[in-house]
Amino acid sequence: MESSNEKMTDKRKVLGKNNEETRSYFTWNLEMERVLADVLRDQRNLGNKGDGGWKRSALNAAAAVLSTSFNVNVTSDNVKNRIKLWRSWYGIVSDILGQSGFDWDGTKHMITIQNENAWNEYCTSHKSAKPFRYKVLQNWDDIVDLCA
């Protein structure tokens, strides 16, 4: 039987030269992302986000809350990387939604398109957009709030 820690984190390792362990993966779930968003909002209200991004104290606070709440080992680097991913998604999806013929479905939490050919043409020049055709972003409102 798996512990909650094993369910929440992926134990895969990437092996480099000479079979040295180079990286471990941390798997997020929606509930963890929602807690992260709430903590980051609190940290922003405390002044722990500046023009240059989140202060180390905000990242540490988020890691501590997540570690305690979900009984997993979350580091400030895990938090920092998740925020970086959110910023990336925000940039890509915002650009898509700025184009004619693409909208956001708040019920399905995904991009909708009016014309498949227009989507394919857009993806030709914006390769990073392709994975977002059917991607569900349940926490899009949080991403917009924290990354806009």
C-alpha positions in Angstrom: 0.0 0.0 0.0 1.3 3.4 -1.0 1.8 6.2 1.5 0.3 9.6 0.7 3.8 10.8 0.0 4.2 8.1 -2.7 0.9 9.0 -4.2 1.7 12.7 -4.4 5.3 12.5 -5.7 6.6 10.7 -8.7 9.6 8.6 -7.7 11.1 8.5 -11.2 14.7 9.6 -11.6 16.7 10.8 -14.6 20.0 9.1 -14.8 22.9 11.0 -16.3 26.4 9.8 -17.3 27.7 7.0 -15.1 24.1 6.4 -13.8 24.3 9.4 -11.5 21.0 10.7 -10.3 20.5 14.1 -11.9 16.9 15.0 -11.2 13.8 13.9 -9.4 10.3 14.9 -10.4 7.7 16.4 -8.2 4.1 15.9 -9.3 1.5 18.5 -8.5 -2.3 18.0 -8.2 -5.1 20.5 -8.5 -5.6 20.7 -4.7 -1.9 21.5 -4.2 -2.1 24.1 -6.8 -5.1 25.7 -5.2 -3.3 25.8 -1.8 -0.2 27.3 -3.5 -2.3 30.0 -5.1 -3.9 30.9 -1.7 -0.6 31.0 0.0 0.9 33.2 -2.8 -2.1 35.6 -2.6 -1.5 35.9 1.2 2.3 36.5 0.6 1.5 39.1 -2.1 -0.7 40.9 0.5 2.1 40.8 2.9 4.4 42.5 0.4 6.4 39.5 -0.5 6.1 40.0 -4.3 8.0 42.7 -6.0 8.5 43.8 -9.6 11.3 41.2 -9.8 9.1 38.4 -8.7 8.4 36.5 -5.5 10.7 37.0 -2.5 12.5 34.0 -1.1 10.4 34.3 2.0 7.2 33.8 0.0 8.6 30.7 -1.7 9.7 29.3 1.6 6.3 30.0 3.2 4.5 28.3 0.3 6.8 25.2 0.5 6.3 24.9 4.3 2.5 25.1 4.0 2.4 22.6 1.1 4.7 20.2 2.9 2.7 20.3 6.1 -0.8 20.2 4.4 0.0 17.3 2.0 2.6 15.4 4.0 5.2 15.7 1.1 8.6 17.3 0.8 8.0 20.5 -1.2 11.0 22.7 -1.6 11.1 26.4 -2.5 12.6 25.3 -5.8 9.5 23.2 -6.5 7.3 26.3 -5.8 9.6 28.5 -7.9 9.4 26.1 -10.8 5.6 25.8 -10.6 5.3 29.6 -10.7 7.6 29.6 -13.7 5.5 27.1 -15.5 2.3 29.1 -14.7 4.0 32.2 -16.1 4.8 30.3 -19.2 1.2 29.0 -19.6 -0.1 32.5 -18.9 2.0 34.0 -21.7 1.0 31.3 -24.2 -2.7 31.2 -23.4 -3.0 35.0 -23.2 -1.4 35.3 -26.6 -3.8 32.7 -28.0 -6.8 34.4 -26.5 -5.7 37.7 -28.0 -6.2 36.3 -31.5 -9.4 36.6 -33.4 -11.5 33.4 -33.3 -10.1 32.0 -30.0 -12.0 32.3 -26.7 -12.0 30.9 -23.2 -14.7 28.6 -22.0 -14.9 29.2 -18.2 -17.1 26.1 -17.7 -14.8 23.7 -19.5 -11.7 25.6 -18.4 -10.2 25.5 -21.9 -9.6 27.4 -25.1 -12.3 27.2 -27.7 -11.8 27.8 -31.4 -14.2 28.8 -34.1 -12.1 27.5 -37.0 -9.8 24.5 -36.9 -7.8 25.8 -39.9 -7.1 29.1 -38.1 -5.8 27.1 -35.1 -3.6 25.0 -37.3 -2.2 28.1 -39.0 -1.6 29.8 -35.6 0.3 26.7 -34.4 2.5 26.7 -37.4 4.1 29.9 -36.2 3.5 29.3 -32.5 4.7 25.8 -31.8 4.3 26.2 -28.0 0.5 26.7 -28.5 -0.2 23.3 -29.9 -0.5 21.4 -26.5 -3.2 23.9 -25.4 -5.8 22.9 -28.0 -7.5 20.5 -25.6 -5.7 21.4 -22.3 -7.9 21.9 -19.3 -6.6 24.6 -17.0 -8.9 24.3 -13.9 -6.8 26.9 -12.1 -6.7 29.5 -14.9 -8.2 32.2 -12.8 -5.5 31.7 -10.2 -2.8 31.8 -12.9 -4.2 35.0 -14.3 -4.5 36.5 -10.8 -0.9 35.6 -9.9 0.9 36.0 -13.2 -0.8 38.9 -15.0 
